[in-house]
Amino acid sequence: MSLSPSLTPLTKLEPPPNTFPTVESSSSASAEYPQFLLFGDSITQFSTLTLQAYLQTQYVRRLDVINRGLSGFTLPMGFGALQRFLPSTTPRSTWPNVKVVTIFFGANDACVPGEQQHVDLQVYVDTMKRVMQYPVFRQGGPATTKIIIITSPPVNEHQFERMPSGHFQRRAGITAQYARAAREVGRIEGVFILDFWTILMRKVGWKSSMGYGLHLTKLGYDVLFWELMNLVKQDIPDCAPDNLPFVLPEWRNALLMPTYCT
């Protein structure tokens, strides 16, 4: 399921209406927050003041937005890290409820052959399948995670240093191949796809969304946020902020509950 909607004009970021929806965990002894997991490389890691903050504003009291961006990591390296910070070998009762996960790798994997971070395209595809099939994301029923693949953005190859051979560390054409592969494996596996590569390529002046060749400017993160929220609202409406309950009750209701008045 791919989506490349027209970009919503960027206006002042407002939290969702405070409608005090039904509390999901009010009758439970524990109140664990479901998670919106951002899983990726440096583009994710560096989003703490932009994408992650924007999302947490929207999902405050509904989901915890967790940043697991790993600068310099490739997808196979990320899969190794996933098994450490979200182990599937622990009892199922201890697994978190990851409501949504974005998988945003490929920028480093697509380094030209000969670079330390280069990952063979087929290895990238095979590893993407392993991540999507990870047991914590496939718990079944309501606990099954909504998976969103975000394709790597285009690169401005001329901003990278040349290798001793005279070639650039990254090439736009190679990055496009990895973005295309991510789209295809996502389509085959039936997960959601945010085709960020195509979104930026179709955007006039797309280079203004990029920083040093690879990373995003604030404008780039703004585009990513609005496109991601458009996808969620249109394709995964049950995970849209307005449709999720508070984990803990609104204060007026809490005043009526002994648990909160001891």
N, C-alpha and C positions, 0 to 999 in steps of 0.2 A: 504494500500500500504506500504509494509515494505521494508526496504533496509538495507543490511549489506554488503556494498561493501568492496573490499580489500582496505587497507589503503594506501593512496597516500603518498609516502615518504615525510617527513617533510623537506622542504627546506626554504630558506629565504623568509619571507612573503613579497609579493609585492602587491601594489594596482593594481586594474584592469587597463588595458590600457586607457590612457586619450584620448578617441576618440571623445570627445565633441559631444555626441549624442543630439538628438532633445530635447529641453527643454520642460518639461511637463507643467510648469506654466507660461511661458513667457508672455502670453497674459492676464493673470489674475491679478487682483489688489493685491491679496494675493499670497503668495508662501509657503504654508504649506507643510512641509516635511512628506511624508508617513513614517510609523513606522515599524521597525522590533522589536517586543516586546519579551523580554526574561522574562518569567513568571515562577517562581519556588521558591524553598526553598534556604537554605544556599549555596548549590552547585552553584546556579545561582548568588546569592548575592556576593559571593567571586570571581566571574569571571571578575571583572572590569579591571584587568590588563592582562587578558588572552583572554578568549572567546569573551567578549564584545569588547575589544580593537581590536582583530583580525577582528571581523565582521565589526566594524566601519571603519577600514582601507579599507576593501573591498567595503563598501557601502557609503563612504564619498561623499557628495553632491547628493546622490541618496535616501538614507533612513536614518532616525535617529534610531540608535540602542538604545533602552530603556531597562534599567535593572530594573526589578521589582522582584528581588529576595528577599525573606523574610525568614531570618534565623529562624529555629525552627518551621516554619509554616507547617501544614498539608494541604492537598488539600481542605477540607471544610473550614479551616481558610483562605486559599488563595482565595477561591471563595467569602468569605465575604469581603476580601480586594479588590478584583477585582471590586466589586460593588461600592466601595468608590473611587478608583483612576481612574476608567473608567465607570462612571455611565451611565446606559442606560435610566434613567428617564429624562435626559435632552433632548432638541429638537434634532432630528436627524441631523439637519444642523450643530450642534456643535460636533458631534462625530468625532474622528480622523479617518484617513484612516490607519488602522492597516493592512499592506500588508502581514506580516508573523507574527505568534506567535508560540513560543515554550512553551509547557506545560510540566514542568519538576518537578513533585511532586511524592512522594511515599517513599522517604527515611525515613521520620519521621512517616508517616502513618503506616509503616511496623514495628514499634517498637513492641516488644512482648506484648501480652495482659497483662494489669496491669500497663503498663507505661502510663504516662499522655498523651503522644502524640499518642498513639495507636488509629487507626481508623479501624473500622470493614471493612472487604474487600468489602462487598456489598455496604456500604456507600461510600467507595472510588470510586467504579465503577459508582454509581448513580451520585455522585458529578462530576466526570469526564464528564459524559454526559451533565450535566447542564453547565459546563464551555464551552464545545464545541458548545453548542447551544445558547450561550450568544448572545443577539441581536446585540451588537456592532461588533461581529465577523461574523454575518450573515446578512449583510446589503443588499446583492443581487448585481448581476452584478459585475463590476470591483472592487467594494468596499468590496466584500466578502473576508474575511481573509483566507489565506492558513494556516491551523492548522497543527503543527508538534508535536506529542507526543514523548517525550524522556523518555524511561524507566529508572528507577533507576539503578545505577551501582551496582555490587555485593558489599557486605560488608565483611570486615575481622573481623569477630565477636570476635576473641580473643583479639582484641585491645580495646574492650569496657569493662567497669567495670561490675562486676557481681552485680545483684540485691540481696537484702537480702535473697531471696529464693535460691540463688546460681546459678540462670540462668543468661545468658547474656542479655543485653538490646536489642540487635538486633541479629537475627539469619539469616544466609545466606539463608536457605530454605524458611523462611517467606518472605524475600525480593524478592526472585525469584517468589513467588506467586503473589506479587503485580506487578512485571514487566510483568508477563504473563497476568495478568488481564488488564493492560494498553494496551498491544498489542492487546488483543482480543476486547476490547471496541473500540479501534481505528479502527480495521478492520471492525467491524460492522457499525461504523459511517462513514466509508469511508474517513478518514483523513490520513495524512502521518505519518509514524512511523519510528523513529530512535531507533532501538533496541540496546541501549547502553549496557544493561546488557549482551546480547549475544556477542556483539562486544568485550567487555573486557574479557569475559570468554574464548573466542576463541583465545585471544591474549596471546602469550607466555610471562610469567612474568607479568601478569596483575596487581599484587600487587604493582609493581613499579609505576602504574598509580594512586594509592590511597595514601592519606596521613594518617590521623588518622582514620583508620577503615572505614570511610565513605566519607570524602572529597577527592577531586582530587588534585594530584600534577600538576605541570606545564605540565608534560608529558601527564597526563590524560586529561587536557584541550586541549592540542595539538591534541590528538586523537579525542576528541569530535568535535573540530572545523573542522578538515578535513573531518570527516564523515558527519557532517552537511552540509558543502559546497558541498560535493559529492552528497548528497541527493537533495539539491536545484538544482544543475546544471543538474542532470539527470531526476528528477521527476517534478520539478517546474521551467523549464527553463525561463519562463517569469519573474521570480523573481531573476534570477542570476544577479550579478552586471553588467556584460557586456551588458545585455539586458534591463537595466533600464535607463531612461533618467536622465539627471541632472535636479534638481528642478530649479536652477538659471543658467543663461547662462554662457558659457565660456567668458572670459574677452574680447576677440576680438569682439564677437557678442554684448556684453553688451555696448561696445563703440558706437555702431550704434543705440542704443535705448535711447530715451530721458529720460526714467525713471531712468536710471543709470548715467546720465550725468548732473543732475541738480545742 
